[in-house]
Amino acid sequence: MPKALMAFSSLYFAALLMLLGSGLLTTWLGLRLNQQGVGEFWIGLMMAAYYLGLVAGASVGHRLIARVGHIRAFVASAGVVTASVLGHALLETTGFWLLLRLLVGMGMMCQYMVVESWLNEQAESHQRGMVFASYMVVTFLGTVLGQIVLTIMPDLDIRHLLMVAMCFSLCLVPVAVTRRIHPAPLHPAPLKVRLFIERIPQALTSVLVSGLLVGAFYGLAPVFAASSGLQTAEVGLFMAVTVGAGLLAQWPVGWLSDRLDRSRMIQLNAIILTGVTLLISLGVLDSGATLALTAIFGLLAFTLYPLAVALANDHVEQEERVPLSAMLLLTFGVGASIGPVAASVLMGQWGPGMLYVFMACCTLVLMVRVRPEQVTGEHLVDEAPLSFMPAAGNLASSPLAAALDPRVDEQMVVEQMVDEEALQQREGDIAEEVVVDADGDEHRPG
C-alpha cells in the first residue's frame, strides 16, 4: 500500500467501522420492522429521519467541533450513536426508534466532518486525488460488509445491534490514539441557493433524483426483497450485490465521463434505470435474474450522483465549489428524506413492487428533464471537463468533502474562508457604528 494511504490508515479504519455499522443497522431495521408487521410508511419514515439527521448534523457538527475540538467532538458523537443503537434494544417503540434514527444521523455527520477535515488538513496536494478516492472506496466497502454480516448471521436478533454498537465503539480507538496533528478549526460553507438553481438546474435535478432513489432503496429494498420471498441471508446478498456493483462501476463510468458528454450520460443512465426498475417491480423473475438486474441498478443508481457532481463542477468557477458541495449535499439529503416516505405510501397502497415503480417514475422525470441540447455551455469553466471523482452517493460525507476533492484549489478555499470571515467581521463593526442625530434618529456613518 502506498505511503500516502498508510499515513491515513487509522482514519480509513474508523470510517470503515462506521459504515459497516451503519449499513448493517439500516438493513436490520427494515427487516426487523417488516418482521414485526410494521407498515411500510413507518419503515420509510425511519430512513427519512436518518437523512434528516445527517443534513441537520452538518450545522451541529460545525458548532460542536469549533467548541470542543475534533477528537472530543468525535468521541461525543460516537458515544451518542452507540447509545442510540443500543436504545433500539431497550424499547421497541416506533416513535422512539424514529428519534434514535435522527440522533444516529446527526452523530454520524459530525463524525464524517471530523474524519474528512483531518484527511484534508494532512493530505499533500499531490496526494489529494488518491486520498479522496480511497476514502470513497472505504465508505462503499463498509456498507457492503454490513450487508454480508446478514448473510452470515441471518437471525434477526439483538446480536446485530451489539455488533453495530461495537463498530461505533471501536471506531473511537484509531482516532483517539492517532499521533497526527489536529486539524484547524472549521468554517461553515455558505449556501448560494439562487445562484446554483440558475446556473446548474440539470445537475441539481440529477442530484435530487439520486437522493430519491438511494433513500428509497436503503430504506425499503430490504422490505421489498423479504416480501418477494427472500430469506434474511438472501436479502443481505441482494443488498451487497447492489452496493458492490455501485463501487465497481465508479472507475469505468469515470473513464467514460471524462471522454463523453456528461449530460448525455445522465440521460442514458435514466433511460436504462427506468427499464431496469420496471422489470424488477414485476417480481416474476428468478433469484439469479433478480440479482443481475439489481447489480445493473446499483451500477447506474450509485454513479448518478458523481456524474451530477462532475457536471455541476464543470459549470461552476473554482472559488464557488465549496458552497457548491454544501448545496449538492443539501439537495441530495432532501431527496433522500422524501424518497422513502413517498415510496412507502405507494407500497402500502399497492404492494411492495411499487417501490421500483416509484423509482421508475423518478428516473422518467430525469430522462425528460436532463437534455444535452439544453446545456448551453454559457458558464462552462475553462478547465472543463474536470476529472471524474468517485462519490459514495449515500451522504456518507459532509460539506467538507469538497475540500478533499483535488478539483478544488486548497489555497483558494482558504482565501475564500478568510474573505468571508473578514466580511462578517466588517458587517458586525458597521452594525455597531450607530450614530444618533439631533432629532433622535439613528443612522450609520457613510
Secondary structure as GFF3:
##gff-version 3
##sequence-region A 1 446
A	DSSP	alpha_helix	3	6	.	.	.	ID=ss1
A	DSSP	alpha_helix	9	35	.	.	.	ID=ss2
A	DSSP	alpha_helix	40	68	.	.	.	ID=ss3
A	DSSP	alpha_helix	70	90	.	.	.	ID=ss4
A	DSSP	alpha_helix	94	122	.	.	.	ID=ss5
A	DSSP	three_ten_helix	125	127	.	.	.	ID=ss6
A	DSSP	alpha_helix	128	152	.	.	.	ID=ss7
A	DSSP	alpha_helix	158	170	.	.	.	ID=ss8
A	DSSP	alpha_helix	172	176	.	.	.	ID=ss9
A	DSSP	alpha_helix	193	199	.	.	.	ID=ss10
A	DSSP	alpha_helix	201	227	.	.	.	ID=ss11
A	DSSP	alpha_helix	232	257	.	.	.	ID=ss12
A	DSSP	alpha_helix	262	282	.	.	.	ID=ss13
A	DSSP	alpha_helix	287	314	.	.	.	ID=ss14
A	DSSP	three_ten_helix	318	320	.	.	.	ID=ss15
A	DSSP	alpha_helix	321	350	.	.	.	ID=ss16
A	DSSP	alpha_helix	354	369	.	.	.	ID=ss17
A	DSSP	three_ten_helix	372	374	.	.	.	ID=ss18
A	DSSP	alpha_helix	401	404	.	.	.	ID=ss19
A	DSSP	alpha_helix	410	432	.	.	.	ID=ss20
A	DSSP	beta_strand	435	436	.	.	.	ID=ss21
A	DSSP	beta_strand	442	443	.	.	.	ID=ss22
###
